[in-house]
Amino acid sequence: MKDRVLIVEDEKDTRFILEKLLSRNNYDVASAVNGEEALEVLKTFSPKVILADWTMPVLDGLALCNILKSDDKYKLIYFIILTARSSLKDRIMGLDVGADDFLVKPVENQELLARIRSGIRIFNLQSELKNIEHSKAVVDLACTIGHKINNPLSSLVLSLKNIDNELSVIDKSKYYDDFVSINESIERIKKFVNELIHLQNPEVVNYFNENRMIKTD
């Protein structure tokens, strides 16, 4: 699957040149003429890198960057600002809102491609770290829930044994089906608790009505 790049540029000729350059270098490219349009594109297009002009009408590149870096859904996207501004003050301003890189116009093609490749590597590494952290959090949560269930379950098993010992043969016969049902349920809960406590590689799957659940087996 091709790596995706979103170009946000209001100048038609520049946008066309960038699209052709990236397409020829095997990137899946989408474009927007300003930040507002880019937000719409992002609803259906998930890039690893955004290449955005600083100065644009409606919503400029810096404002777009500020919005995306404040949103957990988009903040890992590597954001490159294209600008004619080269002063240290401007760069500091961009970094303060979360821009990952700057390129001063006019941009040399090979340098642009190198920066994009670097951005994709950083995006991939950050995504991998996020997945590792998420998996660890899920495992810790599953283990905690497992132990929390296991304690009252043990008390339930002991109480059931005491009841069984106190009942007469006639009473046991009367409640036989109930005891079978309870014991079967206890065994299912025990199996579930064991799966939670020993969960190693959690997988979150779609369940019902857009709800998701952890797959344990």
N, C-alpha and C positions, 0 to 999 in steps of 0.2 A: 504494500500500500504506500502511495506517495505521501511524503510529508506535506502538510498544508501551510500555506502562507496567505495572510490577508493583507492586501495593499489598500491603504486609505490615502487617497491623493486627489485633490480637486482639479489639478492641471491635466487636461486630457492627454496631451502628447507624452508627458512624463509617465502618466499612468499606463499608457499603451506600451511604452518602452520597457517599463518594469514588468508588465505582464508577459511580454514576449521573452524577456531575459530569463525570468523564473520558469516559465513553461518549457523553454528549451533546455533548461537544466533539471528537468524532471520533477518539478514541484507542482502540486495541485494548488491552483491560484484562484482566489476570489478577490473582487475589488469593490470599493465603495468610494463615493465622491466626498464624503465628510464623515465626521464622527457619529452623527445621528444615524446615517445610513449604515455605518459599520455595526452599530448595535443591533440593527435589524438582521444584517447578514449573519451575525454571531448566533442567532437563534437556530440556524440550520447548518452552519459551517463552523467547524472546530479547528482552528489553526494552532500550530505550535509557535509560530512567529507572526507578529503584526508589524508591518512596515508603514509608519504613518507620518505624513507631513505635519509639521508643527502648525503652520498658518493655513487655516481652512475656514470657510464660512460655516455658519450654523453651530458646529461643534468642532473645535480644533483638536490637533493631535494630543496636546498636553492635557486638555480637559477629558478627552477620551481615555487617555492613560490613567488619569486620576480615578475615573469611574471604574475601570476594569480592575485596577490594582486594589480597590476597596471591596471587590466582590470575590468571595472564595471560589466561585465557579470559574472565574477567568484569571485570577491573579498569577497563575503559573505561566501564562502565555508570555513568551519573551517579546518585549516591546521595544522596537527600535524607532527612534525619532529621526526623521529627515528634516534638516533645517539649514537655512542660509546663515543662521546666527552661530557665531563661533566663540563668543566671549565666555569667560569662566562663569560669570554671573548667570548666564542663560543655562549653561550646563548644570550648575548647582540647582537652579530652579527645576529643571527637568528631573534630576535625580531625586529631589525632594518629593515629587509626586509618584515616583516609582519607576521611571523609565530605566530600562536595562542597558541601553546603548544609544549612542548618537552618531550620525553620519552627516557631515557637512556637504551641502550641494555645491557644485556638481559632484555626483558620486561616481567613483571608478568601479566598473563592473565587477572586477575580480575581488576587490575589497568588500563590496556589498555581499557577494556570494559567500565569502569567507566568514563575514559577520553572521549571516543567516545560518550557515553550518554550525558555527559556534553556539548560536542561540538554540538550535534544535538539540544539540548535545546537552546543553544546560537544562532545557525543558524535560528531556528524557530522564536525566538524572534526578531532577526534582520530583518528577512523577513517580519514579521508582522508589525514592525515599518516602514519599507520601503513602504509597501502597504498603510499604513495609511497616510504617508507623500505624496505619489503619489496621493491618492484619494483627499486629501486636495488641492493639487496643481491643479488638474483637476477641482475641484469645483470652486476654486478661478478664474481660467482661464475662465471657462464657464460663471461665473457671470460677469466678466469684459467684455467679448464679448457680452453678453446679453445687458448690459447697453450701450455699444458702438453702438449696432444696434438700440436700443430703441430710442435714441435721434434723429438720422436722420429720423427714421420711424415716429416719432411724427410730425416732420416738413413736411414730405410727406403727412400725413393724413390731416393736416391743409391746405396745398397748394391745395390738391385735393378738399377739401370742398369749398375753395375760387373759384376755377375754376368752380365747379358745380353751385355756386351761381351766377356767372357772365354769364353763358350760358343761352341762350333763350330756350324755350320749344322745338323748332324745332332742335336746336343744340344738346340738351340733347337726343332727340330721335335718332339723327344721330350717336351719340357716345355711345349709351346705352350699347352695348355689350362690348365696351372697358372699360367703367366704372365698369361693373360687373366683368370683368376679373381682373382689378386693385384691386378692393375691396376684391375679393376672395384671391388674392395674399397677400394683406396686412394682412388679417385675419390669413393666414398660417404663415406669418412671426411673427405676434404677439404671436401665439401659440408656435412657436419655441423659441422666446425670453423668454417667461414665463417659458418654460421647462428648459432653460439654467440657468435663475436666481434662480430657485427653485430646481436645481439639488442637490440631497442628496447622493445617492449611485451610483457614476459613474461606468459604465461598458464599457470597451473598447472591441469592437468586430471586427472580420475580415469583410472587406467590399468588395474590388475588387482588383485583381492583387497584393495581399500581402499588400494592404493598410489597415489601421485600422481607426475606427471612434468611437466616443462616442455615446453609445446608450442612447437616452433621453426618450424613452417611451417603 
